[in-house]
Amino acid sequence: MKVVDMFGCGLPVCAVHFDCLSELVVHEHNGLVFQDSAELSRQCHRLLHQFPRQTTDLQRLARGVKDFQSVRWQDNWDDCARPIFLQAQRSPYRWMMVLALLTACVACLVSLCWR
């Protein structure tokens, strides 16, 4: 949730890599992704070593955050989830598939929250 909080403030992030991070952070577009402390250190140095005189990378990443902010929840729902539910309405089997998918998504979110 911290990534979403930072994006909500218009701030790009440096985030540690995990499997579904790319759903939020697009490396070199709205933030930077690192694997270890050495890589994070290099990223921080790159972004801040000439601050405030030179902020080109920070400004570019902030524009990427604005792109992220421009996609609203309702638009994302209409584009991604709504068609699945509309198709599932026509077939009980599809409803079972949708429920299985939702269950898997919830399980993934719960496992991420309990790390």
Secondary structure, 3 states (H helix, E strand, C coil): CHHHHHHHCCCCEEEECCCCHHHCCCECCCEEEECCHHHHHHHHHHHHCCCCCCCHHHHHHHHHHHHHHHCCHHHHHHHHHHHHHHHHCCCHHHHHHHHHHHHHHHHHHHHHHCC
